[in-house]
Amino acid sequence: MSSFVWIILAVILGVIELLSTTFILLWVALSAFVTGILSLFLHVFGIQLLVFIFLSIILLILTRPLVKRWRGSPTSTYQSNVQRLVGEEGVMVSKIMEGKTGMVRVGNETWSARGEFPEAIVERGDRVLVVAVKSSLLIVRRVVSE
């Protein structure tokens, strides 16, 4: 593969990483970039692919524990944008069936949501409170009107 294709792959993976903030694709993108540079000297695709796979695995193994420690540290200032939704109220766009997911609108954004308890059923149009976030899934509790 030409170095141009590896660099394009690196840019695409980098953009996806920026949107996901998982810190997994960052290392794969870096591996694609380095492989793109090395492909100027290594013209055999099989060797390029082995370099890419080897670098990706090594970078993931060496950096994943550091990233986990940094993100899980009590002194870490890292907070993804989705975490800001905890405590916010929203309106159900689709019904949450028992043990299933539905859609909730919080502000101007629509998110996948699940009830706080597995047996929770939340109807479309119900007001809900975001009580937690798991990855990009909101955990919600129906707001009881008084």
Protein Blocks (a to p, Z undefined) as FASTA:
>chain_A
ZZklmmmmmmmmmmmmmmnonommmmmmmmmmmmmmmmmmmmcfklmmmmmmmmmmmmmm
mmmmmmmmmmmpmkbcbdcfklmmgopacddfbdcdehiacdddehjbccddddfbfklc
cdehiacddfbdehjaccddddddZZ
